Amino acid sequence: MDLPKRKQNRLDNFDYSSDGAYYITICTSGRKKILSEIVGADTIRPCKTKLSQYGEIVDEAMNNIANIYENISVD
């Protein structure tokens, strides 16, 4: 099966090894909402995010990045 050609998502002539803040975007197949759900919102309480089992896996992986790569922290 041939995969669709992806557009380049990096800037030309940019040093990605330089200091800076970066965003990580996580996309799910078919953009399905499987990582979390909004719960507990009513007229008095604000909503909260409850992670699904998949969301917990992503959260654990994100929090582990600093243990794998030197000089990287996750805010």
PDB file of N, H, CA, C and O in Angstrom:
ATOM      1  N   MET A   1       0.845  -1.182   0.000  1.00  0.00           N
ATOM      2  CA  MET A   1       0.000   0.000   0.000  1.00  0.00           C
ATOM      3  C   MET A   1       0.881   1.234   0.000  1.00  0.00           C
ATOM      4  O   MET A   1       1.793   1.344   0.820  1.00  0.00           O
ATOM      5  N   ASP A   2       0.624   2.159  -0.904  1.00  0.00           N
ATOM      6  H   ASP A   2      -0.117   2.070  -1.570  1.00  0.00           H
ATOM      7  CA  ASP A   2       1.371   3.406  -0.957  1.00  0.00           C
ATOM      8  C   ASP A   2       0.766   4.402   0.021  1.00  0.00           C
ATOM      9  O   ASP A   2      -0.447   4.606   0.050  1.00  0.00           O
ATOM     10  N   LEU A   3       1.627   5.017   0.821  1.00  0.00           N
ATOM     11  H   LEU A   3       2.613   4.851   0.798  1.00  0.00           H
ATOM     12  CA  LEU A   3       1.176   6.040   1.747  1.00  0.00           C
ATOM     13  C   LEU A   3       1.109   7.381   1.034  1.00  0.00           C
ATOM     14  O   LEU A   3       1.869   7.616   0.094  1.00  0.00           O
ATOM     15  N   PRO A   4       0.205   8.274   1.465  1.00  0.00           N
ATOM     16  CA  PRO A   4       0.133   9.588   0.827  1.00  0.00           C
ATOM     17  C   PRO A   4       1.406  10.383   1.105  1.00  0.00           C
ATOM     18  O   PRO A   4       2.023  10.227   2.159  1.00  0.00           O
ATOM     19  N   LYS A   5       1.790  11.226   0.169  1.00  0.00           N
ATOM     20  H   LYS A   5       1.289  11.353  -0.687  1.00  0.00           H
ATOM     21  CA  LYS A   5       2.983  12.042   0.334  1.00  0.00           C
ATOM     22  C   LYS A   5       2.671  13.167   1.320  1.00  0.00           C
ATOM     23  O   LYS A   5       1.705  13.912   1.154  1.00  0.00           O
ATOM     24  N   ARG A   6       3.509  13.271   2.342  1.00  0.00           N
ATOM     25  H   ARG A   6       4.294  12.666   2.477  1.00  0.00           H
ATOM     26  CA  ARG A   6       3.307  14.296   3.370  1.00  0.00           C
ATOM     27  C   ARG A   6       4.012  15.581   2.969  1.00  0.00           C
ATOM     28  O   ARG A   6       5.079  15.561   2.355  1.00  0.00           O
ATOM     29  N   LYS A   7       3.396  16.692   3.327  1.00  0.00           N
ATOM     30  H   LYS A   7       2.529  16.708   3.826  1.00  0.00           H
ATOM     31  CA  LYS A   7       4.064  17.960   3.070  1.00  0.00           C
ATOM     32  C   LYS A   7       5.175  18.147   4.108  1.00  0.00           C
ATOM     33  O   LYS A   7       5.092  17.639   5.226  1.00  0.00           O
ATOM     34  N   GLN A   8       6.198  18.875   3.721  1.00  0.00           N
ATOM     35  H   GLN A   8       6.266  19.289   2.813  1.00  0.00           H
ATOM     36  CA  GLN A   8       7.312  19.118   4.627  1.00  0.00           C
ATOM     37  C   GLN A   8       6.839  20.039   5.742  1.00  0.00           C
ATOM     38  O   GLN A   8       6.224  21.072   5.478  1.00  0.00           O
ATOM     39  N   ASN A   9       7.124  19.667   6.990  1.00  0.00           N
ATOM     40  H   ASN A   9       7.624  18.828   7.204  1.00  0.00           H
ATOM     41  CA  ASN A   9       6.661  20.474   8.103  1.00  0.00           C
ATOM     42  C   ASN A   9       7.811  21.134   8.868  1.00  0.00           C
ATOM     43  O   ASN A   9       7.628  21.568  10.005  1.00  0.00           O
ATOM     44  N   ARG A  10       8.969  21.210   8.266  1.00  0.00           N
ATOM     45  H   ARG A  10       9.118  20.857   7.343  1.00  0.00           H
ATOM     46  CA  ARG A  10      10.118  21.874   8.886  1.00  0.00           C
ATOM     47  C   ARG A  10      10.509  23.089   8.056  1.00  0.00           C
ATOM     48  O   ARG A  10      10.386  23.096   6.831  1.00  0.00           O
ATOM     49  N   LEU A  11      10.984  24.116   8.755  1.00  0.00           N
ATOM     50  H   LEU A  11      11.084  24.110   9.750  1.00  0.00           H
ATOM     51  CA  LEU A  11      11.418  25.329   8.085  1.00  0.00           C
ATOM     52  C   LEU A  11      12.783  25.129   7.446  1.00  0.00           C
ATOM     53  O   LEU A  11      13.668  24.516   8.042  1.00  0.00           O
ATOM     54  N   ASP A  12      12.951  25.640   6.248  1.00  0.00           N
ATOM     55  H   ASP A  12      12.232  26.139   5.763  1.00  0.00           H
ATOM     56  CA  ASP A  12      14.257  25.601   5.602  1.00  0.00           C
ATOM     57  C   ASP A  12      15.222  26.506   6.365  1.00  0.00           C
ATOM     58  O   ASP A  12      14.826  27.558   6.867  1.00  0.00           O
ATOM     59  N   ASN A  13      16.454  26.106   6.450  1.00  0.00           N
ATOM     60  H   ASN A  13      16.776  25.251   6.043  1.00  0.00           H
ATOM     61  CA  ASN A  13      17.517  26.908   7.063  1.00  0.00           C
ATOM     62  C   ASN A  13      17.273  27.235   8.535  1.00  0.00           C
ATOM     63  O   ASN A  13      17.742  28.266   9.016  1.00  0.00           O
ATOM     64  N   PHE A  14      16.567  26.402   9.243  1.00  0.00           N
ATOM     65  H   PHE A  14      16.185  25.564   8.852  1.00  0.00           H
ATOM     66  CA  PHE A  14      16.377  26.593  10.684  1.00  0.00           C
ATOM     67  C   PHE A  14      17.116  25.493  11.418  1.00  0.00           C
ATOM     68  O   PHE A  14      17.011  24.319  11.061  1.00  0.00           O
ATOM     69  N   ASP A  15      17.874  25.875  12.455  1.00  0.00           N
ATOM     70  H   ASP A  15      17.960  26.828  12.744  1.00  0.00           H
ATOM     71  CA  ASP A  15      18.648  24.917  13.235  1.00  0.00           C
ATOM     72  C   ASP A  15      17.766  24.366  14.357  1.00  0.00           C
ATOM     73  O   ASP A  15      17.603  25.007  15.395  1.00  0.00           O
ATOM     74  N   TYR A  16      17.212  23.203  14.150  1.00  0.00           N
ATOM     75  H   TYR A  16      17.344  22.682  13.307  1.00  0.00           H
ATOM     76  CA  TYR A  16      16.320  22.606  15.135  1.00  0.00           C
ATOM     77  C   TYR A  16      17.053  22.089  16.371  1.00  0.00           C
ATOM     78  O   TYR A  16      16.413  21.643  17.324  1.00  0.00           O
ATOM     79  N   SER A  17      18.385  22.144  16.369  1.00  0.00           N
ATOM     80  H   SER A  17      18.905  22.507  15.596  1.00  0.00           H
ATOM     81  CA  SER A  17      19.136  21.754  17.565  1.00  0.00           C
ATOM     82  C   SER A  17      19.376  22.954  18.477  1.00  0.00           C
ATOM     83  O   SER A  17      19.952  22.796  19.553  1.00  0.00           O
ATOM     84  N   SER A  18      18.952  24.138  18.074  1.00  0.00           N
ATOM     85  H   SER A  18      18.484  24.266  17.200  1.00  0.00           H
ATOM     86  CA  SER A  18      19.139  25.336  18.887  1.00  0.00           C
ATOM     87  C   SER A  18      18.127  25.370  20.039  1.00  0.00           C
ATOM     88  O   SER A  18      17.103  24.686  20.015  1.00  0.00           O
ATOM     89  N   ASP A  19      18.450  26.189  21.047  1.00  0.00           N
ATOM     90  H   ASP A  19      19.282  26.744  21.067  1.00  0.00           H
ATOM     91  CA  ASP A  19      17.538  26.349  22.182  1.00  0.00           C
ATOM     92  C   ASP A  19      16.217  26.934  21.702  1.00  0.00           C
ATOM     93  O   ASP A  19      16.181  27.724  20.758  1.00  0.00           O
ATOM     94  N   GLY A  20      15.151  26.544  22.352  1.00  0.00           N
ATOM     95  H   GLY A  20      15.180  25.902  23.118  1.00  0.00           H
ATOM     96  CA  GLY A  20      13.850  27.094  21.999  1.00  0.00           C
ATOM     97  C   GLY A  20      12.732  26.256  22.575  1.00  0.00           C
ATOM     98  O   GLY A  20      12.958  25.183  23.134  1.00  0.00           O
ATOM     99  N   ALA A  21      11.538  26.760  22.431  1.00  0.00           N
ATOM    100  H   ALA A  21      11.355  27.632  21.977  1.00  0.00           H
ATOM    101  CA  ALA A  21      10.346  26.042  22.875  1.00  0.00           C
ATOM    102  C   ALA A  21       9.670  25.438  21.643  1.00  0.00           C
ATOM    103  O   ALA A  21       9.573  26.080  20.597  1.00  0.00           O
ATOM    104  N   TYR A  22       9.213  24.222  21.780  1.00  0.00           N
ATOM    105  H   TYR A  22       9.292  23.700  22.630  1.00  0.00           H
ATOM    106  CA  TYR A  22       8.581  23.515  20.674  1.00  0.00           C
ATOM    107  C   TYR A  22       7.247  22.941  21.138  1.00  0.00           C
ATOM    108  O   TYR A  22       7.100  22.550  22.296  1.00  0.00           O
ATOM    109  N   TYR A  23       6.293  22.894  20.243  1.00  0.00           N
ATOM    110  H   TYR A  23       6.413  23.211  19.302  1.00  0.00           H
ATOM    111  CA  TYR A  23       5.002  22.274  20.519  1.00  0.00           C
ATOM    112  C   TYR A  23       5.012  20.865  19.942  1.00  0.00           C
ATOM    113  O   TYR A  23       5.587  20.608  18.885  1.00  0.00           O
ATOM    114  N   ILE A  24       4.371  19.977  20.655  1.00  0.00           N
ATOM    115  H   ILE A  24       3.904  20.186  21.515  1.00  0.00           H
ATOM    116  CA  ILE A  24       4.198  18.621  20.152  1.00  0.00           C
ATOM    117  C   ILE A  24       2.717  18.445  19.851  1.00  0.00           C
ATOM    118  O   ILE A  24       1.864  18.670  20.709  1.00  0.00           O
ATOM    119  N   THR A  25       2.430  18.047  18.642  1.00  0.00           N
ATOM    120  H   THR A  25       3.123  17.864  17.945  1.00  0.00           H
ATOM    121  CA  THR A  25       1.056  17.814  18.229  1.00  0.00           C
ATOM    122  C   THR A  25       0.843  16.314  18.073  1.00  0.00           C
ATOM    123  O   THR A  25       1.622  15.635  17.405  1.00  0.00           O
ATOM    124  N   ILE A  26      -0.196  15.812  18.682  1.00  0.00           N
ATOM    125  H   ILE A  26      -0.829  16.364  19.225  1.00  0.00           H
ATOM    126  CA  ILE A  26      -0.506  14.387  18.594  1.00  0.00           C
ATOM    127  C   ILE A  26      -1.829  14.241  17.846  1.00  0.00           C
ATOM    128  O   ILE A  26      -2.853  14.785  18.258  1.00  0.00           O
ATOM    129  N   CYS A  27      -1.790  13.510  16.757  1.00  0.00           N
ATOM    130  H   CYS A  27      -0.958  13.068  16.422  1.00  0.00           H
ATOM    131  CA  CYS A  27      -2.994  13.264  15.966  1.00  0.00           C
ATOM    132  C   CYS A  27      -3.371  11.791  16.068  1.00  0.00           C
ATOM    133  O   CYS A  27      -2.502  10.920  16.055  1.00  0.00           O
ATOM    134  N   THR A  28      -4.636  11.524  16.167  1.00  0.00           N
ATOM    135  H   THR A  28      -5.343  12.232  16.177  1.00  0.00           H
ATOM    136  CA  THR A  28      -5.116  10.151  16.213  1.00  0.00           C
ATOM    137  C   THR A  28      -5.689   9.774  14.845  1.00  0.00           C
ATOM    138  O   THR A  28      -6.081  10.641  14.063  1.00  0.00           O
ATOM    139  N   SER A  29      -5.731   8.502  14.576  1.00  0.00           N
ATOM    140  H   SER A  29      -5.413   7.798  15.211  1.00  0.00           H
ATOM    141  CA  SER A  29      -6.270   8.025  13.311  1.00  0.00           C
ATOM    142  C   SER A  29      -7.717   8.480  13.165  1.00  0.00           C
ATOM    143  O   SER A  29      -8.552   8.241  14.037  1.00  0.00           O
ATOM    144  N   GLY A  30      -7.990   9.129  12.063  1.00  0.00           N
ATOM    145  H   GLY A  30      -7.312   9.323  11.354  1.00  0.00           H
ATOM    146  CA  GLY A  30      -9.347   9.604  11.822  1.00  0.00           C
ATOM    147  C   GLY A  30      -9.762  10.719  12.759  1.00  0.00           C
ATOM    148  O   GLY A  30     -10.945  11.045  12.853  1.00  0.00           O
ATOM    149  N   ARG A  31      -8.786  11.314  13.462  1.00  0.00           N
ATOM    150  H   ARG A  31      -7.825  11.049  13.385  1.00  0.00           H
ATOM    151  CA  ARG A  31      -9.036  12.385  14.434  1.00  0.00           C
ATOM    152  C   ARG A  31     -10.057  11.977  15.503  1.00  0.00           C
ATOM    153  O   ARG A  31     -10.824  12.798  16.005  1.00  0.00           O
ATOM    154  N   LYS A  32     -10.038  10.696  15.828  1.00  0.00           N
ATOM    155  H   LYS A  32      -9.415  10.028  15.420  1.00  0.00           H
ATOM    156  CA  LYS A  32     -10.952  10.192  16.855  1.00  0.00           C
ATOM    157  C   LYS A  32     -10.563  10.762  18.211  1.00  0.00           C
ATOM    158  O   LYS A  32      -9.380  10.924  18.507  1.00  0.00           O
ATOM    159  N   LYS A  33     -11.542  11.058  19.015  1.00  0.00           N
ATOM    160  H   LYS A  33     -12.503  10.927  18.775  1.00  0.00           H
ATOM    161  CA  LYS A  33     -11.332  11.629  20.349  1.00  0.00           C
ATOM    162  C   LYS A  33     -11.185  10.494  21.355  1.00  0.00           C
ATOM    163  O   LYS A  33     -12.127  10.148  22.067  1.00  0.00           O
ATOM    164  N   ILE A  34      -9.968   9.916  21.399  1.00  0.00           N
ATOM    165  H   ILE A  34      -9.203  10.198  20.820  1.00  0.00           H
ATOM    166  CA  ILE A  34      -9.753   8.734  22.235  1.00  0.00           C
ATOM    167  C   ILE A  34      -8.785   8.990  23.386  1.00  0.00           C
ATOM    168  O   ILE A  34      -8.531   8.084  24.179  1.00  0.00           O
ATOM    169  N   LEU A  35      -8.238  10.204  23.499  1.00  0.00           N
ATOM    170  H   LEU A  35      -8.444  10.940  22.854  1.00  0.00           H
ATOM    171  CA  LEU A  35      -7.227  10.461  24.524  1.00  0.00           C
ATOM    172  C   LEU A  35      -7.820  10.969  25.834  1.00  0.00           C
ATOM    173  O   LEU A  35      -7.241  10.754  26.899  1.00  0.00           O
ATOM    174  N   SER A  36      -8.957  11.634  25.769  1.00  0.00           N
ATOM    175  H   SER A  36      -9.428  11.808  24.904  1.00  0.00           H
ATOM    176  CA  SER A  36      -9.548  12.179  26.998  1.00  0.00           C
ATOM    177  C   SER A  36     -11.007  12.518  26.771  1.00  0.00           C
ATOM    178  O   SER A  36     -11.522  12.461  25.654  1.00  0.00           O
ATOM    179  N   GLU A  37     -11.653  12.872  27.865  1.00  0.00           N
ATOM    180  H   GLU A  37     -11.235  12.919  28.772  1.00  0.00           H
ATOM    181  CA  GLU A  37     -13.029  13.366  27.792  1.00  0.00           C
ATOM    182  C   GLU A  37     -13.191  14.481  28.810  1.00  0.00           C
ATOM    183  O   GLU A  37     -12.494  14.515  29.825  1.00  0.00           O
ATOM    184  N   ILE A  38     -14.105  15.385  28.537  1.00  0.00           N
ATOM    185  H   ILE A  38     -14.670  15.358  27.713  1.00  0.00           H
ATOM    186  CA  ILE A  38     -14.405  16.491  29.442  1.00  0.00           C
ATOM    187  C   ILE A  38     -15.497  16.010  30.390  1.00  0.00           C
ATOM    188  O   ILE A  38     -16.532  15.509  29.951  1.00  0.00           O
ATOM    189  N   VAL A  39     -15.260  16.165  31.700  1.00  0.00           N
ATOM    190  H   VAL A  39     -14.419  16.571  32.056  1.00  0.00           H
ATOM    191  CA  VAL A  39     -16.221  15.699  32.697  1.00  0.00           C
ATOM    192  C   VAL A  39     -16.442  16.758  33.778  1.00  0.00           C
ATOM    193  O   VAL A  39     -15.613  17.649  33.966  1.00  0.00           O
ATOM    194  N   GLY A  40     -17.556  16.652  34.478  1.00  0.00           N
ATOM    195  H   GLY A  40     -18.229  15.928  34.326  1.00  0.00           H
ATOM    196  CA  GLY A  40     -17.802  17.421  35.686  1.00  0.00           C
ATOM    197  C   GLY A  40     -18.227  18.858  35.519  1.00  0.00           C
ATOM    198  O   GLY A  40     -18.294  19.584  36.511  1.00  0.00           O
ATOM    199  N   ALA A  41     -18.514  19.303  34.320  1.00  0.00           N
ATOM    200  H   ALA A  41     -18.459  18.714  33.514  1.00  0.00           H
ATOM    201  CA  ALA A  41     -18.901  20.699  34.142  1.00  0.00           C
ATOM    202  C   ALA A  41     -20.373  20.889  34.479  1.00  0.00           C
ATOM    203  O   ALA A  41     -21.231  20.114  34.055  1.00  0.00           O
ATOM    204  N   ASP A  42     -20.645  21.929  35.243  1.00  0.00           N
ATOM    205  H   ASP A  42     -19.949  22.558  35.588  1.00  0.00           H
ATOM    206  CA  ASP A  42     -22.017  22.355  35.476  1.00  0.00           C
ATOM    207  C   ASP A  42     -21.995  23.858  35.721  1.00  0.00           C
ATOM    208  O   ASP A  42     -20.979  24.499  35.455  1.00  0.00           O
ATOM    209  N   THR A  43     -23.066  24.432  36.211  1.00  0.00           N
ATOM    210  H   THR A  43     -23.892  23.911  36.427  1.00  0.00           H
ATOM    211  CA  THR A  43     -23.135  25.884  36.368  1.00  0.00           C
ATOM    212  C   THR A  43     -22.210  26.404  37.464  1.00  0.00           C
ATOM    213  O   THR A  43     -21.886  27.592  37.480  1.00  0.00           O
ATOM    214  N   ILE A  44     -21.781  25.537  38.378  1.00  0.00           N
ATOM    215  H   ILE A  44     -22.044  24.572  38.364  1.00  0.00           H
ATOM    216  CA  ILE A  44     -20.926  25.975  39.483  1.00  0.00           C
ATOM    217  C   ILE A  44     -19.476  25.534  39.278  1.00  0.00           C
ATOM    218  O   ILE A  44     -18.551  26.320  39.485  1.00  0.00           O
ATOM    219  N   ARG A  45     -19.281  24.295  38.876  1.00  0.00           N
ATOM    220  H   ARG A  45     -20.032  23.656  38.708  1.00  0.00           H
ATOM    221  CA  ARG A  45     -17.928  23.746  38.740  1.00  0.00           C
ATOM    222  C   ARG A  45     -17.441  23.836  37.302  1.00  0.00           C
ATOM    223  O   ARG A  45     -18.209  23.604  36.368  1.00  0.00           O
ATOM    224  N   PRO A  46     -16.156  24.177  37.119  1.00  0.00           N
ATOM    225  CA  PRO A  46     -15.605  24.154  35.761  1.00  0.00           C
ATOM    226  C   PRO A  46     -15.377  22.713  35.308  1.00  0.00           C
ATOM    227  O   PRO A  46     -15.372  21.789  36.120  1.00  0.00           O
ATOM    228  N   CYS A  47     -15.195  22.544  34.049  1.00  0.00           N
ATOM    229  H   CYS A  47     -15.199  23.295  33.389  1.00  0.00           H
ATOM    230  CA  CYS A  47     -14.959  21.200  33.526  1.00  0.00           C
ATOM    231  C   CYS A  47     -13.540  20.736  33.849  1.00  0.00           C
ATOM    232  O   CYS A  47     -12.642  21.544  34.086  1.00  0.00           O
ATOM    233  N   LYS A  48     -13.364  19.431  33.852  1.00  0.00           N
ATOM    234  H   LYS A  48     -14.094  18.774  33.659  1.00  0.00           H
ATOM    235  CA  LYS A  48     -12.070  18.810  34.058  1.00  0.00           C
ATOM    236  C   LYS A  48     -11.838  17.842  32.912  1.00  0.00           C
ATOM    237  O   LYS A  48     -12.776  17.384  32.258  1.00  0.00           O
ATOM    238  N   THR A  49     -10.580  17.546  32.687  1.00  0.00           N
ATOM    239  H   THR A  49      -9.818  17.918  33.218  1.00  0.00           H
ATOM    240  CA  THR A  49     -10.219  16.586  31.647  1.00  0.00           C
ATOM    241  C   THR A  49      -9.861  15.260  32.302  1.00  0.00           C
ATOM    242  O   THR A  49      -9.012  15.210  33.192  1.00  0.00           O
ATOM    243  N   LYS A  50     -10.507  14.192  31.862  1.00  0.00           N
ATOM    244  H   LYS A  50     -11.197  14.232  31.138  1.00  0.00           H
ATOM    245  CA  LYS A  50     -10.210  12.848  32.352  1.00  0.00           C
ATOM    246  C   LYS A  50      -9.541  12.085  31.220  1.00  0.00           C
ATOM    247  O   LYS A  50     -10.121  11.909  30.148  1.00  0.00           O
ATOM    248  N   LEU A  51      -8.306  11.632  31.468  1.00  0.00           N
ATOM    249  H   LEU A  51      -7.836  11.775  32.339  1.00  0.00           H
ATOM    250  CA  LEU A  51      -7.578  10.892  30.448  1.00  0.00           C
ATOM    251  C   LEU A  51      -8.120   9.474  30.313  1.00  0.00           C
ATOM    252  O   LEU A  51      -8.472   8.830  31.302  1.00  0.00           O
ATOM    253  N   SER A  52      -8.180   9.004  29.076  1.00  0.00           N
ATOM    254  H   SER A  52      -7.894   9.527  28.273  1.00  0.00           H
ATOM    255  CA  SER A  52      -8.531   7.604  28.820  1.00  0.00           C
ATOM    256  C   SER A  52      -7.282   6.759  29.031  1.00  0.00           C
ATOM    257  O   SER A  52      -6.225   7.291  29.369  1.00  0.00           O
ATOM    258  N   GLN A  53      -7.391   5.452  28.836  1.00  0.00           N
ATOM    259  H   GLN A  53      -8.250   5.019  28.562  1.00  0.00           H
ATOM    260  CA  GLN A  53      -6.206   4.591  28.964  1.00  0.00           C
ATOM    261  C   GLN A  53      -5.152   4.989  27.938  1.00  0.00           C
ATOM    262  O   GLN A  53      -3.957   4.904  28.221  1.00  0.00           O
ATOM    263  N   TYR A  54      -5.576   5.422  26.745  1.00  0.00           N
ATOM    264  H   TYR A  54      -6.547   5.490  26.515  1.00  0.00           H
ATOM    265  CA  TYR A  54      -4.630   5.869  25.729  1.00  0.00           C
ATOM    266  C   TYR A  54      -4.021   7.209  26.123  1.00  0.00           C
ATOM    267  O   TYR A  54      -2.830   7.440  25.918  1.00  0.00           O
ATOM    268  N   GLY A  55      -4.830   8.078  26.680  1.00  0.00           N
ATOM    269  H   GLY A  55      -5.798   7.890  26.847  1.00  0.00           H
ATOM    270  CA  GLY A  55      -4.328   9.362  27.163  1.00  0.00           C
ATOM    271  C   GLY A  55      -3.305   9.191  28.265  1.00  0.00           C
ATOM    272  O   GLY A  55      -2.331   9.942  28.335  1.00  0.00           O
ATOM    273  N   GLU A  56      -3.517   8.210  29.126  1.00  0.00           N
ATOM    274  H   GLU A  56      -4.308   7.601  29.069  1.00  0.00           H
ATOM    275  CA  GLU A  56      -2.554   7.914  30.192  1.00  0.00           C
ATOM    276  C   GLU A  56      -1.219   7.469  29.606  1.00  0.00           C
ATOM    277  O   GLU A  56      -0.163   7.840  30.118  1.00  0.00           O
ATOM    278  N   ILE A  57      -1.259   6.682  28.544  1.00  0.00           N
ATOM    279  H   ILE A  57      -2.117   6.380  28.129  1.00  0.00           H
ATOM    280  CA  ILE A  57      -0.028   6.230  27.881  1.00  0.00           C
ATOM    281  C   ILE A  57       0.718   7.427  27.303  1.00  0.00           C
ATOM    282  O   ILE A  57       1.933   7.541  27.465  1.00  0.00           O
ATOM    283  N   VAL A  58       0.000   8.313  26.635  1.00  0.00           N
ATOM    284  H   VAL A  58      -0.987   8.220  26.504  1.00  0.00           H
ATOM    285  CA  VAL A  58       0.622   9.507  26.064  1.00  0.00           C
ATOM    286  C   VAL A  58       1.197  10.389  27.168  1.00  0.00           C
ATOM    287  O   VAL A  58       2.315  10.888  27.044  1.00  0.00           O
ATOM    288  N   ASP A  59       0.441  10.583  28.244  1.00  0.00           N
ATOM    289  H   ASP A  59      -0.468  10.178  28.344  1.00  0.00           H
ATOM    290  CA  ASP A  59       0.899  11.403  29.366  1.00  0.00           C
ATOM    291  C   ASP A  59       2.187  10.840  29.969  1.00  0.00           C
ATOM    292  O   ASP A  59       3.122  11.585  30.261  1.00  0.00           O
ATOM    293  N   GLU A  60       2.226   9.537  30.150  1.00  0.00           N
ATOM    294  H   GLU A  60       1.467   8.931  29.913  1.00  0.00           H
ATOM    295  CA  GLU A  60       3.422   8.890  30.705  1.00  0.00           C
ATOM    296  C   GLU A  60       4.620   9.070  29.764  1.00  0.00           C
ATOM    297  O   GLU A  60       5.731   9.349  30.215  1.00  0.00           O
ATOM    298  N   ALA A  61       4.392   8.909  28.469  1.00  0.00           N
ATOM    299  H   ALA A  61       3.490   8.682  28.102  1.00  0.00           H
ATOM    300  CA  ALA A  61       5.478   9.069  27.494  1.00  0.00           C
ATOM    301  C   ALA A  61       5.986  10.510  27.473  1.00  0.00           C
ATOM    302  O   ALA A  61       7.193  10.742  27.413  1.00  0.00           O
ATOM    303  N   MET A  62       5.071  11.476  27.523  1.00  0.00           N
ATOM    304  H   MET A  62       4.090  11.287  27.572  1.00  0.00           H
ATOM    305  CA  MET A  62       5.475  12.884  27.527  1.00  0.00           C
ATOM    306  C   MET A  62       6.289  13.212  28.776  1.00  0.00           C
ATOM    307  O   MET A  62       7.301  13.909  28.698  1.00  0.00           O
ATOM    308  N   ASN A  63       5.851  12.715  29.913  1.00  0.00           N
ATOM    309  H   ASN A  63       5.030  12.148  29.976  1.00  0.00           H
ATOM    310  CA  ASN A  63       6.559  12.991  31.161  1.00  0.00           C
ATOM    311  C   ASN A  63       7.900  12.262  31.245  1.00  0.00           C
ATOM    312  O   ASN A  63       8.741  12.613  32.072  1.00  0.00           O
ATOM    313  N   ASN A  64       8.105  11.262  30.407  1.00  0.00           N
ATOM    314  H   ASN A  64       7.421  10.977  29.735  1.00  0.00           H
ATOM    315  CA  ASN A  64       9.343  10.498  30.409  1.00  0.00           C
ATOM    316  C   ASN A  64      10.386  11.045  29.432  1.00  0.00           C
ATOM    317  O   ASN A  64      11.531  10.593  29.440  1.00  0.00           O
ATOM    318  N   ILE A  65      10.010  12.002  28.600  1.00  0.00           N
ATOM    319  H   ILE A  65       9.080  12.369  28.593  1.00  0.00           H
ATOM    320  CA  ILE A  65      10.932  12.539  27.594  1.00  0.00           C
ATOM    321  C   ILE A  65      12.217  13.063  28.228  1.00  0.00           C
ATOM    322  O   ILE A  65      13.308  12.810  27.718  1.00  0.00           O
ATOM    323  N   ALA A  66      12.095  13.793  29.339  1.00  0.00           N
ATOM    324  H   ALA A  66      11.209  13.999  29.753  1.00  0.00           H
ATOM    325  CA  ALA A  66      13.280  14.365  29.984  1.00  0.00           C
ATOM    326  C   ALA A  66      14.221  13.288  30.518  1.00  0.00           C
ATOM    327  O   ALA A  66      15.413  13.547  30.681  1.00  0.00           O
ATOM    328  N   ASN A  67      13.714  12.092  30.792  1.00  0.00           N
ATOM    329  H   ASN A  67      12.745  11.882  30.659  1.00  0.00           H
ATOM    330  CA  ASN A  67      14.562  10.987  31.254  1.00  0.00           C
ATOM    331  C   ASN A  67      15.315  10.315  30.113  1.00  0.00           C
ATOM    332  O   ASN A  67      16.312   9.631  30.343  1.00  0.00           O
ATOM    333  N   ILE A  68      14.845  10.505  28.899  1.00  0.00           N
ATOM    334  H   ILE A  68      14.035  11.060  28.712  1.00  0.00           H
ATOM    335  CA  ILE A  68      15.443   9.851  27.742  1.00  0.00           C
ATOM    336  C   ILE A  68      16.445  10.765  27.036  1.00  0.00           C
ATOM    337  O   ILE A  68      17.513  10.319  26.617  1.00  0.00           O
ATOM    338  N   TYR A  69      16.096  12.037  26.909  1.00  0.00           N
ATOM    339  H   TYR A  69      15.228  12.400  27.249  1.00  0.00           H
ATOM    340  CA  TYR A  69      16.917  12.982  26.156  1.00  0.00           C
ATOM    341  C   TYR A  69      17.551  14.016  27.086  1.00  0.00           C
ATOM    342  O   TYR A  69      16.877  14.598  27.937  1.00  0.00           O
ATOM    343  N   GLU A  70      18.853  14.235  26.912  1.00  0.00           N
ATOM    344  H   GLU A  70      19.400  13.762  26.221  1.00  0.00           H
ATOM    345  CA  GLU A  70      19.553  15.242  27.708  1.00  0.00           C
ATOM    346  C   GLU A  70      19.081  16.646  27.308  1.00  0.00           C
ATOM    347  O   GLU A  70      18.710  16.893  26.160  1.00  0.00           O
ATOM    348  N   ASN A  71      19.105  17.543  28.272  1.00  0.00           N
ATOM    349  H   ASN A  71      19.406  17.343  29.204  1.00  0.00           H
ATOM    350  CA  ASN A  71      18.838  18.963  28.037  1.00  0.00           C
ATOM    351  C   ASN A  71      17.447  19.254  27.476  1.00  0.00           C
ATOM    352  O   ASN A  71      17.243  20.264  26.802  1.00  0.00           O
ATOM    353  N   ILE A  72      16.499  18.373  27.755  1.00  0.00           N
ATOM    354  H   ILE A  72      16.665  17.553  28.302  1.00  0.00           H
ATOM    355  CA  ILE A  72      15.116  18.606  27.330  1.00  0.00           C
ATOM    356  C   ILE A  72      14.217  18.523  28.545  1.00  0.00           C
ATOM    357  O   ILE A  72      14.351  17.627  29.378  1.00  0.00           O
ATOM    358  N   SER A  73      13.303  19.466  28.634  1.00  0.00           N
ATOM    359  H   SER A  73      13.194  20.194  27.957  1.00  0.00           H
ATOM    360  CA  SER A  73      12.305  19.428  29.694  1.00  0.00           C
ATOM    361  C   SER A  73      10.941  19.643  29.074  1.00  0.00           C
ATOM    362  O   SER A  73      10.814  20.278  28.027  1.00  0.00           O
ATOM    363  N   VAL A  74       9.935  19.115  29.720  1.00  0.00           N
ATOM    364  H   VAL A  74      10.039  18.599  30.570  1.00  0.00           H
ATOM    365  CA  VAL A  74       8.561  19.250  29.254  1.00  0.00           C
ATOM    366  C   VAL A  74       7.828  20.139  30.247  1.00  0.00           C
ATOM    367  O   VAL A  74       7.823  19.875  31.450  1.00  0.00           O
ATOM    368  N   ASP A  75       7.212  21.193  29.732  1.00  0.00           N
ATOM    369  H   ASP A  75       7.217  21.407  28.755  1.00  0.00           H
ATOM    370  CA  ASP A  75       6.511  22.146  30.590  1.00  0.00           C
ATOM    371  C   ASP A  75       5.079  21.722  30.766  1.00  0.00           C
ATOM    372  O   ASP A  75       4.316  22.397  31.459  1.00  0.00           O
TER     373      ASP A  75
END
